[in-house]
């Protein structure tokens, strides 16, 4: 290791030797543990979106300790829901359901949890060590990257987002293009042109990313809780067995842990794949390489828990390699982490390696220590955390709605923030409902500014000759080749699926999902019409690079939806399923009524905040929700509402000195 990097690593360790940093890290670990164990709906992206407006006012290392502490432990403790309820605890724990839940039903829940904790802790340690050793290896190469190469790497990441859409790569590309287009709203720094502002002062700086992230993930997440009514209509598997048996299983399968951990690191590092597929890749690898897996996987084999959990936890190290060394986010959480670093004045990527290498090693130390603490918490508090997994939705839905509206309104304290969060919430619901990947849109939103900056620098410095640089040509070949292989594999999957359909026919009809595709098509067409008269420098990104390709992508997707194959009996073709599948196992009428009721409460809460102010309006609506929708007692409802009031008034307004607008009726 270079001497300067050794001293940077030691300085990074010394930087975190302060009480407030360790306290923030422990609080973050506690938050991450709660969000990992609590019923489906809470998660790291939502936590980051909620904490973002708060931590940017703190000292950088203290805020980083809180965020990294929350994310590092979230994957380690995410196995409770898959094992006890048979539902994913997050994007990276879907495969754990296949063997974890059968083990829980057979009375081996504690054994499965023990294997999960041990495999997760080992995977997190391997990922952190890989991250630490990658800094001296990558440093000489990073110095060779200029704006052209970085622009192509970001393009590569955006094309790889297609993988997030499962069998529908076009939906992933459309969502990413829409996110890129949103990132161009506001005044362009290079030309001063107002783009897509439409004479609205609110849009001068574009949409706040925190509002978009809160609504896109928080609203569908809490709606999912309201639809499934976890804790009321679903019961957990019995917590039986021995944690020590799971530890022994994991140590016996150390070679599997090592292999799957490196799968996780690689998936985390490669742009765009991320948590949506890491567990399935590791599970598939284990199913193909483990002896006797064909007969036991899916029926309660502990190796089916060890493989995805070790890969999922090691992935965080790969994520941070890309974030810290290249400045490219690998998911929603890392995208929001980059936004936080930018707010503190740090530019992740080559510049951060050159100027803030000690901060990089501080993050590595925090990541490793948080993973160890999270593993110990899992073992020590297994019984207590299992009880936390059974928290009723009647408590979680009001909390999530409170944090969503609180986080959105605290951004600018502008009533239009409420309109924005409602609109993004509705968009997030339809994207979730119709299989459009929301992480792809958020990644496009975050990467848009960086991509345009590097694209502008490349054109300004070299003209279009930057496309002739050998390194750029190689990266473009890799990016386009990866995209072509992805599209080919998805086409083969579709052909294989349709080949087993008997009595199939070509159905030419307009499907409900096509409405959202038409909306995206209309937005891209409007962007072309509005931006066509701008100077080339202003429309290079939104028109030429995004809107025009977006039109062709939307038209292609619309054609696929209108001309889908289906069974003669009228069953929907499986060729259009995505990784982000909407499946509540409810009949259509129940689903519709619960959805309408939820959005009625959500819109009513936003309206109450606008009319009465957030200090009075939000606790009042949450009191009514807990009483009427949740059917809780008056004492429980008043306790919940009082806690929300104390948090808004006592913590934010009194301690943090946040001045909330009084509301329309009191102004």
N, C-alpha and C positions, 0 to 999 in steps of 0.2 A: 504494500500500500504506500502511496506517496506520503512523504512526511507531513506535508501541509494538510492532507486529508486525515491523517492520524490525529494531529492536533485539533482539527475541526471536530472529529468525533468526540474527543475528550472535552472540548469546549461545549459541544452540544449536550454532554452529560452534566457538566457544571451548570449550564443554563437552566436546567429543570430542577436543580436542587434548592427549591424555594417552597415554603409552606403553601402559598396560595396556588402554585401550579399543581402540587400533589393533591390538594383539596379539590381543585377543579377536575383533575383526572379521576378521582374517586367518585365525584358527583356524576361525571360523564359515564363512568362504568355503571353506576346505579341506574342512570337514565337508560343506557343501552340495554341493561339486563331487563328492565321493566318493559321496554318496547319490544324486545325479542320474545319475551314470555307472554305478554298480554295478548289477548285474542287478535286475530288477523285484522289488520287495519292500521295499527301503529307500525312504524318501521323507520330505518335510518334516514331515508329521504325526507320523510315528514318531520323527523326530529331536527335535521339540519335546517330545513326551511323555517321551523319555529324558532330555532336558536339564533339564526343568522342576524335578525335585527338587534338582538341583545349583545352577542359576543363581539360584534364589530366595534363596540364602544369600550371593550376591555383591552388590556395589554395583550399583544399578539400571542405570546407563549401560553398565557393563561387560557385564552379562547381556544387555541389549538389543542391544549390538554383536554378541555371539555369535549370538543368535537371528536378528536381521535379516540378518547376514552369511550365515548358512546358508540362509535362505529366498530372499534376493535372487538368489543365484547358481544355485539349484537348477533353475529353469526354463530358464536360459540354456544349461546343459550337459546338458539332459535329452534331447537329440536323438540321442545315441549309440545307445541301444537301438532306437528306431524305424528308424534308418537302417541299422544294422549287423545287427540281429536280426529286424526286422519286428514288434517288440512294443512297446507303449506304455512310455515311460519315466516316466510319471506320468499323472494325470488330465487334464492339459492338453496332452498330446503324442500323443493318440490319432490325430488327423487327420494328423499328420506321417507316420505309417506309409504312408498311401495313395500318396504320391509319393516320400518319402524312401527307403523300402526298394527300390522299383524303380530309383531312381538308384544305390543301393549295389550292386545286383546287376548293373547295367550298367557298373560300374567308375567311378562318379562319386560315391563316398562322401565324399571330401574336399571336393568342390565343394558337396555338400549340407550338410556340416557347416559349411563356411565361410559359406554363406548363412544357416544357422541361427544361428551365433554373431553375425553382423553384424545380422541382423534382430532377434535377441533383445536385443542391446545397445542398438540404437536404440529398440526398444519399451520397454525398461526406463527409458531416459532420458526418453522422452516421458511415461511413467507417473509418474515422479518429479516432473517439472516440473509436470504437471497437479495432482499432490497439493500441491505448494508453492503454486501459484496459487489452489487451492481454499480455502485457509485464510482469506485476507482476504475472499473472496467469500462464504463460508458463515458467517463469524463473526456478522454481524448477525442472520441467520436463526436460528442456533442459540440465541441468547439468547431467542428467542421461544418455544422449545419447552419445554413443561412436562411433568409426569408423564403426563397423558392422551395427549398427542401421541406421547410416546416409547413408551407402551404399545401404541398402534396401529401405530407403525412396526415394533416387534418382532413384533407379530401379522402384519404384512405380510411381514416376512422369513420367518416360519414358514410362511405359506401358499405363498410362492414356493419353498420347499424341495421342493414337489411336482414342480418341474421336474427336480430331481435324479434322480427315479425314471424318467426317460425316458418310455416308453409306459405306465407304471404310476404315475400321480400319487397314487393312493390309498395305495400302499405308502410313498411318501415322507411323506405326512401321518401314517400310522400310526407310522412310525419316529420322526417328530418328536414326536408325542404321547407315545410311550413314553419318549423322552428327557426331556420335560417332567415326566412323572410321576416318573421317577427323581430329578429335581432337588428334589422335594418331600419326599424321605425325610429324616427327622431332626426335630429340634425347630424349630418355627416361631418366628421371632424376634418376631413381633407378638403372638401369643397364648400362647406357651410350650407349645402342644400337641405331644405326641410323635406324629408321623405315620409310620405304616408301620414302626415300630421293632421291634415284636413282642418286646419285652423283651430285645433284643440290644444290649449296650453298643457293639458295633462300629458299629451303624447310627445312633448318636446324632447324628453329624455328617453322615450320608449316606455314599454311596460316593465315594471319592476320584476326581476326574475323571481324574487321571493314570493310574490303574489301568485305568479303562474305556477310555481312548484307547489305551494301550499294547496291551491285549488285543484290542480291536476291529480294530486295524489291523496290529499286529505279528504276531499269530498267523495270520490268513489270508494275509498277505504272505509269511511264511516258508514256510507250507504250499504256496503257489503255486510257490515256488522248488523245494521238495521234489518236487512233482508233475511240473513241467516239466523238472527237472534241467538247468537252464541251465548251460552251460559243459561239459556232459558229453554230452548228447544233442542239443544245438543248436550249430551253428557260425555264426560271424559272416561277413558279406559282406566281400570284400577291401577294404582301405583304399587306394583309388587316386584319382587325380584331383588337382586343385589347390584349396587353400583360397582363393587369390586370385580364382579364377573365381567362386566363390560370393559373395565380397565385391563384385565388379563387378556380378553379377546383382542383388544387394540394392540397391546404389546406383542402378542403372538403374531399379529398381522402387520408388523412394522414395515415390511417391504411394500405392502399394499398402501400403507399410509404415505410412505416416501414417494411412491410413483404418483399417487393421486394428488399429493401436495404440489408436485412440480407441474402436473396438469393444471391445477388451480392457478399457480404463478403464471404459467404461460397464457392461460385464458385471460387472466387479469391484465397482462401486459399488451396482448394483441388488441388493437383499437376496435371498439365497437361490440365485442362479443359479450364480455362481462357476466354478471350474475344470472342472466336469463338462461344460460346453457351450461355453466360450469358443473353443476351437480349432475346433469344428464350425461355429460361427457365422461365424468369420473365414474358414474354408475355403469355406463356402457362399457368402459374399459374394464371395470371389475367383473362385469357379467361375462365378458369374453375371455378374460385371463385367469379367473379363479377356478380352481378345480371343483367340479360338481355344481357350478353356479346355475347351469341350465335347469337343474331339477329343484333347486332351493331358493333362488332369487325370486322375490315377489311373494314369498310364503313365510317370511320372518327370519331371513338369514342376516346375522349381525354384520356380515361383510357389506351388505347392502346399505347399512347405516354408516359404517366406517368410511367407505369410499367417498360418498358425496360430502360428508361433514368435513373431512380433512381437506378436500379440494376447495370447499366453500370458504374455509377460514384462511387457507394459504393465498387465496385470490386477492385478499386485501393488500398483501405485499406487492403482488404484480400490478395492482391498481396504482399504488403509490410510485412505482417505478416510472410509469407513464406520466403520472401527474407531476411529480417533482422534477424529473429529468427532461421531459419533453413538453410539459405544460398542456397535455391533452387529457381531458377527463374520460373515464371509462364507464361512468354511470351517473345517475342523478346526484348521488351523495358526493362523489368526487367533483362533479361540476359545481355544486354549491360550495364545496371546500375551496375550489379555485377562486370563486367569487369573493369568498371571505379573505383569502390571501391578497387578492387585488385591492380589497378595501383597506387593508393594512399597509399597502404600498409595496408588496412583494409580487414579482412577476415569475410565476412558476415556469420552469424550463431552463434553457441554457444560461439565461441571465441569473437565475437563482443559484445555479451550480457555481457560477463564477463569483458572485457577490455574497451569497448567504449559505455557504456549505455547512456552517455550524448549525443553522436552523434546520437544514435537512436532517442532520444527525440527531437533533433534538426530537424531531418528529419520529425518527426511527426508534429512539429510546422509549418514547411515550407509547408507541405502537406495541413494542415488545413487552413492556411492563404491564400495560393494560390487558394484553392477552393472557398473561400469567395470572393476574388478579381475577379476570373473568372466569378462567378455568377453575380456580380455587373456590370462587363463589358458587359455581355450578355444583361442585361436590358437597360443599358445606351446607348450602341452603336448598338442596334438591326438593325436600318436602314442602318447604314454604313457597318456593317458586312454582311448584305444581299447583298449589292453591291459587296463586296469582293468575294462572292460565285459565281459571274458571270464573274470572270476573265477568259479571253480566254486561251485556251490551248497553243496558240502560244507564250504566255509569260511563262507559267508554265513549259512546256517541256524543253526549253533551260535552265531554272533555275535549274530544277532537274538534267539534264545531267551535268550541270556545277558543282553542288555540289557533285554529284556522282564521277566524275573524279577528282575533287579537293580533296575530302576526301580520295579517294583511293590513289592518287599520293602523298598526304602529309604523308602517313603512313611511307614509307621508302624512298620516292623519287627515286624509282628504276623503270626503264622502264618495268620490269617484273610485276610490280603492275598493269600496263595497260593491260597486257595479262591476268592476273588473274581476273580483274574486267570484262573484256569482256567475259571470259569463265564462270564465275559465273552468269553474266547477261543472257547469253544464257541458262544456266541451270535453272535459275529462271523463264525464260519465259516458257520453256517446263514443268516445275513443275506446274506453274500456268495454263498453257494451258491444261494439262492432269490430273489435280486434285490431285497432290501430295502436301501436306501442307508444305509450306516453314517454318512456325514457328516451326514445329516439327524438321526439320533439324537443325535450328539454336539452338534450345534448346539442341538437342543432341550434337552439336558442343561445347556449353558452358559447359554442364554438364559432358562431357567426361573426362576432366582433374580432376574434383572433384571426379567423380565416380571411376576412376582408382586409385586416391590417397587413398580413403577410402578402396577400395578393396585390395590394396597392404598392407595397414596397418593391415587390418583384417587378411589376410593370414599370414603376417609376425609375428603377435602377437599370433594368436590362431591356425594357420594351418587352416584346413577346419572344425575344431570343432566350429568355430564361427557360423556356420549354425545351431548348436544345442542350441544356447542361446534362452531362452523362448521369450524374446522381439523380437528377429529376426524372430522366427517362427511365432509369431502373426502378425508381419508386412508383412511377406511373404504371409501369408494366406489372409490378406486384399488386398495386391497388386494383387495376382493371382486371387482372387475372383472377384475383380473389373474388371479385364481384361476379365474374363470369362463371367461375366454379360454383359459387353459391346459387346463382340462378339456375344453373344446369342441374344441380342436386335437387333443388326444390321442384323443378320440372319433372325429374325422374320419380320423385316421391308422389307427385300428383298423378303421373301416368300409372304408377304401380297401384295407387289407391283406386283409381277409376277402372282399372282392369278387372278388379274383383266385383265391381257392381254389375249385377245381372239386370237385364231388361232396362238398361239405362237409355236416356234420351236427352237430346239437346233442348234445354228449356230457355226460350227467349222471353224473359219478362223482367220487369223492373223490381228489384228486391229492396227491402227497407234499408239495408246497409249501403245501398247506392246513394242515398240522400247525402250522407257525409262526404262521400267521394265527389259528388256534384258540388258540394259547398267548397271543398278544397280546389276543385277545378275553377270555380267562379272567382275565388280569391286570387289564384295565380293569374287568371285572365285580367282581372281588375288591376293587379300590380303592373302588368305589361302596359295596359292602357294609360295608367296614371304616370308611370315612370319613363315612358318612351321619349318624351321631350326633354328629359334631363340631360346634362352633359355626360359624356361617356364615363368619366371618372365616378359619377354618382350612380349610374345605372349598371356599372360593370358587375357588381355583386347582386343586387336585388332582381334585375331584369335578365341580364345575360346568363348569369351563373345559377340562378334559382328559379325564377318564374317561368322562363321558357322551357327548361327541362321539366319543371313541375307540371306544366300543361300536358306534356307528352306522357309523363308518368300517370297522371290522373286519368287521361283518356284510355291508356292501356288497362288500368285497373277497372275502369268503368266497363270496358268491353268484356273483361274477364267475368265481372259480376253479372252482366246482362245475359251472357251466353254460357252459363254454367251447366254442367252435366248433373242430372239428378235421377233418382230411381223413378220408375213408372208410378210406384205407389205414392210419390210425392215427398219422400224423405229428402232432407237437405243433403247435398253432397258434402263429404268431409274434406274436399279439396280446399276449403277456405277457412279452416281452423287456424288459430294462431297460438303462440305461447301464452298470450295474455287472454285466456279464454274466459268468457262470462258464463259461469255455471253455478247457479244457486240451488239447483234441484227443486225449484218451486214451480207450481203451475203458473201459467201466464197471467191469470187474473190476480192471484195473490202478489205476484211480482210487480204488476202494474200499480196496484193500490198502495203497496208499501213504498214503491219508488216515488209516487206522487205525494204521499204523506211526508216522506223525508224531505223532498225539495220544498214542500210547503213550509215545514219547520225551518229549513235553512234560509229560504227567502224571507220568512217572517223575522228571523233573528237579525239578518242584515238590515231589514227595514226598521226594526226596533232600535238598532244601534244608530241609524241615521236620524230617527225622530227623537229618541229619548237620550241618546248618548250611550257610550259603551259601558259606563259605570253602572247605569240603571237598567238599560235595555237588555243587555246580554244575560245578566243573572236572572232577570225576570222571565225571559223566554226559556232558559234552561230549567227554571223551576216548573214552569208549565209543562215542558217536555217530559221531565221526570215523573210528574204526577199523572199526566194524561196518557202519553205514549208508553212510558215505562211502567205505569201502574205501581209506582213505589209509594210508601207511606209518606205522610206529611213531614214527619221528623227526618226521614232520610232525604227527602227532596229539599227541605230547608237547609239541611247540613251541606248538601251538594251546592246549592245556590249560594249559600253564605261563603263557602270556600272559594267559589269563583269570584264573588264580590271582593273578598279580602285579597285575592291574587291581583285583581285589576286595580283596585284602589290602594291597597296597602303596599304591595310589592312594586308595581309599575309607577303609580302616581306619587306615592309618598316616598318610597326608598330610592327609586330610579329617577324621580322627578320628571316623569313623562306627563305632559299636560294634554289631557284628552279633550277634544271639542265637546261642548255641552249638549249637543243635539239640536235639531231644528226647532223643537217646541220650547226649548229653554234659552235659545240664543237671542 
